[in-house]
Amino acid sequence: MPFIHRIDPILLSFGPFRVAWYGIMYLISFTLGYLLLKRNYYKKGVDITLAHYDSFFYSIVFGVFIGARLGFVLFYHPEYYLANPLEIIYIWQGGLSFHGGLIGVIIASLLFCRKYKYNFYTLADPAMPLVALSIGFVRIGNFINGELYGSVTNLPWAVVFANTDPLLLPRHPSQIYESLLEGFLMSIFLQIMLFKTKISGMIFWLFIGCYGVVRFLVEFIRLPDDLIYYENGMILGFFSLGQLLSLFMIISFLIAATVYGIRRNQVSNK
């Protein structure tokens, strides 16, 4: 018997003001990220002032939202927003892209590191377990909203998203799969690896590769995004846009792993 999803995405309402579960998930993830990243830096011996730490964290938050919104606009609905450019800033209507957010965070971090003379990997590696942790909470928000659900299934943990699925069919709770695999479990794995390796950049690239693989696989059972310029939301009749973007992540990881392998061999042969 599938679980019937009738969760109200709005936790509280005060006249025209609403407190949504999705926003709460972001608040939880940023709060934990701020506290735990400071701890990771301390345990890894990262020398960063409190003022610079605050500035770096705010840069990350800014990069997340700007990148995620622009990524959604450019990757998923460019024609619509080209015709309605003012709606680009209507972030309260929804529409955020993980891949765009990741690009935004990387750019913001690189700019910060260049300005204040920090090594990018020194700051990025301890942050990646917490990026994964944030994904875990945000995907829970997606589940509560009844969005980004999966294909039809007869598995005992299937969910009928009664508020958002017009067909009322039992579906894979793909948001929960992603919350666990891209989020909480990956966060634990990266946190363990953070203190087991001394190779600069390894945790950053492990996140890129692991996320890319998991997202690529989950997309096979997650309904493709409604893209008006691709037939049935698919590219080349097979890949979803999420899979294509994740494939770029996997390729980037493989290139980075190859470069790291070559450098280690060169050092060991000297």
C-alpha positions as CSV (number, residue, x, y, z in Angstrom):
1,M,0.0,0.0,0.0
2,P,1.7,3.2,-1.1
3,F,2.1,6.2,1.2
4,I,-0.3,9.0,0.3
5,H,1.6,12.3,0.4
6,R,-0.7,15.1,1.5
7,I,1.9,17.2,3.4
8,D,1.3,20.9,3.3
9,P,4.5,22.6,2.1
10,I,3.5,25.7,4.2
11,L,4.3,25.3,7.9
12,L,2.9,28.6,9.1
13,S,1.0,31.5,7.6
14,F,0.8,35.1,9.0
15,G,-1.6,37.0,6.7
16,P,0.3,37.4,3.4
17,F,3.5,36.0,4.9
18,R,4.2,32.3,4.8
19,V,6.8,30.0,6.3
20,A,7.6,27.1,3.9
21,W,9.2,23.9,4.8
22,Y,11.5,24.3,1.8
23,G,12.9,27.5,3.2
24,I,13.3,25.9,6.6
25,M,15.4,23.2,5.0
26,Y,17.7,25.8,3.5
27,L,17.9,27.6,6.9
28,I,18.9,24.4,8.7
29,S,21.5,23.5,6.1
30,F,23.1,27.0,6.2
31,T,23.1,27.1,9.9
32,L,24.7,23.7,10.3
33,G,27.1,24.5,7.5
34,Y,28.3,27.7,9.2
35,L,28.9,25.9,12.5
36,L,30.4,22.7,11.2
37,L,32.6,24.2,8.5
38,K,34.3,26.3,11.2
39,R,34.9,23.0,13.1
40,N,36.4,21.3,10.0
41,Y,38.7,24.3,9.4
42,Y,39.9,24.1,13.0
43,K,40.6,20.4,12.9
44,K,42.4,20.6,9.5
45,G,44.5,23.5,10.8
46,V,43.2,26.0,8.2
47,D,44.4,29.5,9.1
48,I,41.5,31.8,8.3
49,T,40.4,34.9,10.3
50,L,36.8,35.1,11.6
51,A,36.2,38.1,9.4
52,H,37.4,36.2,6.3
53,Y,35.4,33.1,7.4
54,D,32.2,35.1,7.6
55,S,32.9,36.8,4.3
56,F,33.7,33.4,2.6
57,F,30.5,31.8,4.0
58,Y,28.3,34.7,2.8
59,S,30.0,34.5,-0.6
60,I,29.0,30.8,-0.7
61,V,25.3,31.6,0.2
62,F,25.2,34.4,-2.4
63,G,26.8,32.1,-5.0
64,V,24.3,29.3,-4.3
65,F,21.2,31.4,-4.9
66,I,22.4,33.5,-7.8
67,G,24.0,30.5,-9.5
68,A,21.0,28.2,-8.9
69,R,18.5,30.8,-10.2
70,L,20.5,31.6,-13.3
71,G,21.2,28.0,-13.9
72,F,17.5,27.2,-13.9
73,V,16.8,30.1,-16.2
74,L,19.6,29.3,-18.7
75,F,19.5,25.5,-18.5
76,Y,15.8,24.8,-18.3
77,H,13.7,27.7,-19.6
78,P,15.8,30.2,-21.5
79,E,13.1,31.0,-24.1
80,Y,10.4,31.8,-21.4
81,Y,12.7,34.1,-19.4
82,L,14.0,35.8,-22.5
83,A,10.4,36.7,-23.2
84,N,9.8,37.5,-19.5
85,P,13.1,38.8,-18.1
86,L,11.6,40.5,-15.1
87,E,10.5,37.1,-13.7
88,I,14.1,36.0,-13.4
89,I,14.2,37.7,-10.0
90,Y,10.9,36.0,-8.9
91,I,12.9,33.4,-6.9
92,W,9.9,33.0,-4.5
93,Q,8.0,31.3,-7.4
94,G,10.5,28.4,-7.3
95,G,13.0,27.3,-9.9
96,L,16.5,26.5,-8.7
97,S,19.1,24.4,-10.4
98,F,21.7,22.4,-8.4
99,H,24.2,22.4,-11.2
100,G,23.8,26.2,-11.5
101,G,24.2,26.6,-7.8
102,L,27.4,24.5,-7.8
103,I,28.8,26.7,-10.6
104,G,27.8,29.8,-8.6
105,V,29.5,28.5,-5.5
106,I,32.7,27.6,-7.3
107,I,32.9,31.0,-9.0
108,A,32.2,32.9,-5.7
109,S,34.8,30.8,-3.9
110,L,37.5,31.4,-6.6
111,L,36.9,35.1,-6.5
112,F,37.2,35.1,-2.7
113,C,40.4,33.1,-2.8
114,R,41.9,35.3,-5.4
115,K,41.0,38.5,-3.5
116,Y,42.3,37.3,-0.1
117,K,45.1,35.0,-1.3
118,Y,43.8,31.7,-0.1
119,N,44.3,28.3,-1.8
120,F,41.0,27.2,-3.3
121,Y,41.3,23.6,-2.3
122,T,42.3,24.5,1.3
123,L,38.9,26.1,1.8
124,A,36.9,23.9,-0.6
125,D,37.9,20.4,0.7
126,P,36.6,20.8,4.3
127,A,33.4,22.4,2.9
128,M,32.3,19.6,0.6
129,P,30.9,17.2,3.3
130,L,28.7,20.1,4.3
131,V,27.6,20.8,0.8
132,A,26.5,17.2,0.6
133,L,24.7,17.6,4.0
134,S,22.9,20.7,2.6
135,I,21.7,18.7,-0.4
136,G,20.3,16.1,2.0
137,F,18.1,18.7,3.7
138,V,17.1,20.5,0.5
139,R,15.9,17.2,-1.1
140,I,13.7,16.6,1.9
141,G,12.2,20.0,1.1
142,N,11.6,18.8,-2.4
143,F,9.8,15.8,-1.0
144,I,7.6,17.9,1.3
145,N,6.8,20.1,-1.7
146,G,5.8,17.0,-3.7
147,E,8.1,17.9,-6.6
148,L,10.8,16.2,-8.6
149,Y,9.2,12.8,-7.9
150,G,10.0,9.6,-9.8
151,S,8.5,7.2,-12.3
152,V,5.7,4.8,-11.5
153,T,6.6,1.8,-9.4
154,N,5.0,-1.0,-7.4
155,L,7.7,-1.1,-4.7
156,P,6.3,-1.2,-1.1
157,W,7.7,2.3,-0.4
158,A,6.1,3.9,-3.4
159,V,4.4,7.3,-2.8
160,V,1.3,8.9,-4.3
161,F,1.8,12.6,-4.4
162,A,-1.8,13.5,-4.0
163,N,-1.3,17.3,-4.0
164,T,0.9,17.6,-7.1
165,D,0.5,14.5,-9.3
166,P,-2.6,14.8,-11.4
167,L,-2.4,11.1,-12.3
168,L,-2.3,10.0,-8.6
169,L,0.0,7.1,-9.4
170,P,2.4,5.3,-7.0
171,R,5.9,6.7,-7.7
172,H,9.5,6.4,-6.7
173,P,10.2,8.9,-3.9
174,S,13.3,10.0,-5.9
175,Q,13.8,13.0,-3.6
176,I,14.4,10.6,-0.7
177,Y,16.9,8.6,-2.8
178,E,18.8,11.8,-3.6
179,S,18.6,13.0,0.0
180,L,20.3,9.8,1.2
181,L,22.7,9.1,-1.6
182,E,23.7,12.6,-2.8
183,G,23.2,14.1,0.7
184,F,23.6,12.4,4.1
185,L,25.5,9.2,3.1
186,M,27.9,11.2,0.8
187,S,28.4,13.7,3.6
188,I,29.5,11.0,6.0
189,F,31.8,9.4,3.3
190,L,33.4,12.7,2.5
191,Q,33.8,13.7,6.1
192,I,35.7,10.4,6.8
193,M,37.9,10.8,3.7
194,L,38.6,14.4,4.7
195,F,40.7,13.2,7.6
196,K,42.2,10.2,5.8
197,T,43.8,11.9,2.9
198,K,46.4,14.7,2.7
199,I,46.0,15.2,-1.0
200,S,44.8,18.7,-1.7
201,G,41.7,18.8,-3.8
202,M,40.8,15.2,-3.4
203,I,37.6,15.8,-1.4
204,F,36.5,18.5,-3.8
205,W,36.9,16.2,-6.8
206,L,35.4,13.2,-5.0
207,F,32.3,15.2,-4.4
208,I,32.1,16.2,-8.1
209,G,32.6,12.6,-9.2
210,C,30.3,10.9,-6.7
211,Y,27.5,13.4,-7.1
212,G,27.7,13.1,-10.9
213,V,27.4,9.3,-10.8
214,V,24.6,9.2,-8.3
215,R,22.6,12.0,-10.0
216,F,23.1,10.4,-13.4
217,L,21.7,7.0,-12.1
218,V,18.8,8.5,-10.1
219,E,17.7,10.4,-13.2
220,F,16.7,7.1,-14.8
221,I,13.8,6.8,-12.4
222,R,13.2,10.5,-11.8
223,L,10.7,12.2,-14.2
224,P,12.6,14.5,-16.5
225,D,12.1,18.2,-16.1
226,D,9.4,19.7,-18.3
227,L,11.6,21.3,-21.0
228,I,9.6,23.0,-23.8
229,Y,12.6,22.8,-26.2
230,Y,13.4,19.1,-25.8
231,E,10.9,16.3,-26.6
232,N,9.4,14.9,-23.4
233,G,12.2,16.6,-21.4
234,M,14.8,14.4,-23.0
235,I,17.9,15.2,-25.0
236,L,18.8,13.0,-28.0
237,G,15.7,11.0,-27.0
238,F,17.6,9.3,-24.1
239,F,19.4,11.6,-21.6
240,S,17.7,14.1,-19.4
241,L,19.3,17.5,-19.0
242,G,20.2,16.6,-15.4
243,Q,22.0,13.5,-16.7
244,L,23.9,15.5,-19.3
245,L,25.0,18.1,-16.8
246,S,26.0,15.3,-14.4
247,L,27.9,13.6,-17.2
248,F,30.1,16.7,-17.4
249,M,30.8,16.4,-13.7
250,I,31.9,12.8,-14.2
251,I,34.1,13.7,-17.1
252,S,35.6,16.5,-15.1
253,F,36.3,14.2,-12.2
254,L,38.0,11.6,-14.5
255,I,40.2,14.3,-16.0
256,A,41.2,15.6,-12.5
257,A,41.9,12.0,-11.3
258,T,44.1,11.5,-14.4
259,V,46.0,14.7,-13.7
260,Y,46.5,13.8,-10.1
261,G,47.7,10.3,-11.0
262,I,50.3,11.7,-13.5
263,R,51.5,14.2,-10.9
264,R,51.9,11.6,-8.2
265,N,53.9,9.3,-10.6
266,Q,56.1,12.2,-11.5
267,V,56.8,12.9,-7.9
268,S,57.5,9.3,-7.0
269,N,59.9,8.9,-9.9
270,K,62.1,11.8,-8.9
